[in-house]
Amino acid sequence: MDTVVSGIRSTGNLHLGNYFGAIKNFLRMQKENNCYFFIADYHALTTHPKPADLHGNIKQVLAEYLACGIDPDAATVFIQSDVPEVSELYLLLNMNAYVGELERTASFKEKIRKQPDNINAALLTYPVLMAADIIIHKANKVPVGKDQEQHLEMTRKFARRFNMMYEVNYFPEPDAYNFGQQLVKIPGLDGSGKMGKSEGNGIFLSDTPQEIKKKVMRAVTDTGPTTPGQELSEPVKNLFTIMNVVSDQDTVKFFADKYASCEIRYGDMKKQLAEDIIKFTEPIRIRINDILSDNKYLSKVVAEGAEKARASASKTVREVREIIGYRPF
Ligand code: TYM
């Protein structure tokens, strides 16, 4: 049995990238493994959400998580800030994380570009907090999308460094995990890059059918192939990537053949894609709304999750303190 940890920031509604990059794998793992799935609401603070919005954001993401099928009876579902032990491990790990390596992290460089007015210290140490989230439960598998690969490499490095520094074999080195397959990157509808929460290029699990149709029909394409077998442009390749995860394989083949013979009509392809996305998201959207209105259920889930997560986290922190050399008087 593996120990599995993964999290999602509470900075916006969940989109198809979150689902196919991470959640789909959680769902496949939750029954047979010791799984911890959490809402990363400390990580969400790096973008300075308003206090009035913080709780609502967490609640929304929690309801969406559950609506996807994450089962709190099978897995431990919790809120990061309900487990303060993680901040102690974060502090301890920060002692052995070097500024140079943190500055070289791709996500930090991207944040510098995106939010030049808010380059706070927590952005720099973001991978350390993420490592703490993972190793505090001594996880060995972490189902995440491609964009988190470097953070997982750093997590392994921090775990290994701790073990070497204190000459112990305490923390396992966890792997980014996708059932032996490449990690997934779901692109956005704007022609380049990945689907993101704040990029304005996403399809959210909570979008209405009308919103989905509108977004898909507006997706960037090109002027169409002119020679048989022509290579796909990036925006069109992206549409096929999304189609590949939501549509059946006959549909994908139908449009791929049409493309290859230069007969494709992007309007038809988009209509089909929108229909298939709606077929996938609509049952989830309905469940999100049901769950959101059941506050009693949500509070029960987080209270039980916090208790289980704290039991595991406090054991680790106690042992880590001992390894480091803290002793009772
Ligand atoms: P976040 O909230 O950005 O994304 C949550 C999960 O969704 C995946 N994902 C994608 N996968 C494929 N294609 C996309 N376009 C796409 N967009 C997002 C992410 O890879 C991720 O698996 N730092 C993390 C949250 C976190 C965490 C952790 C994850 C904090 N601590 C510990 C795992 C373990 C993040 O910002 O994810």
Residues whose N, C-alpha, C, O or C-beta is under 5 A from the ligand:
A	BS01	TYM	V5 S6 G7 I8 R9 G17 N18 G21 A22 A40 H43 M130 D133 I134 P143 V144 G145 K146 D147 Q148 V184 K185 I186 P187 K194 M195
